[in-house]
Amino acid sequence: VVSTQSTGSSGINAEYGREVCGQTDKGFVVINQKGVDPNSLDALAREGIVALRRAKRRNMERIVLACGGTAVNSLDDLSPKHLGHAGLFYEHVLGDDKYSFLEECDNPQSVTILIKGPNKHTITQIKDAVRDGLRAVKNAVEDQQVVPGAGSMEIAIYQALNEYKNEVRGKARLGVEAFATAMLIIPKCLAQNAGHDAQDCLVKMLQEYKGVDRPVGLDLTTGEAFYPAEAGIWDNYCVKKQLLNSCTVISSNLLIVDEVMRAGMSSLKG
């Protein structure tokens, strides 16, 4: 596979293709970002060389990552070291469009996920799910750690804050209590979205957590408390960290706005 950005491919002749492929059953594919004139296409086709023209720039960059090699601007600079490799190349018709596939690459650094669906809405939903899954894997690899999911972290924070508020005096204790209660929003939403009674599920999880020393979450299928770590249900550490930081900052800003508005009303009354 050779990727070029020149305005033509007539300089690639049969001798170069035979030199690279030899007497093997390997094929030669030329992918060009610009146009290829019809005469050059015919000449290449007679020698069994496939030529694709007007490839998009982002696809050219991905082809280099997938197949290796280097994109060249001039055919004079072309040499075997610039070539990439793919075990299989073919065209496939999907709907009204033709797509070219490069498969069986040696060490691909870029891949394409083909998503099929009966309508655009379904394809969009699948695309979002795939993107979310890939980002979750990326975050886990970068963080090198995960936290138990299914609302177990929020239950643990709620219990820890309830114990901590007994050590706090004054109005700050009300803030700790409010923050602890806010942590139960996520377990409540999980229960409601699964069609269970939110209060019953919270009581079950809190009771189960008091008797054990490990995270307890909500089984969305049965509505019972269970151990998410044993079921392999995890959340990204960075997502939970950002959630706690963001909710604190947003709440503080809203309280500041309330104070400013209250102060303004007082000055008007005076």
Secondary structure, 3 states (H helix, E strand, C coil): CEEECCCCCCCCCHHHHHHHHCCCCCCEEEEECCCCCHHHHHHHHHCCEEEECCCCHHHHHHHHHHHCCCCECCHHHCCHHHCCCEEEEEEEEECCEEEEEEEEECCCCCCCCCCCCCCHHHHHHHHHHHHHHHHHHHHHHHHCCEEECCCHHHHHHHHHHHHHHHHCCCCHHHHHHHHHHHCCHHHHHHHHHCCCCHHHHHHHHHHHHHHCCCCCEECCCCCCEECHHHHCCEEEHHHHHHHHHHHHHHHHHHHHHHHHHHHHHHHHHC
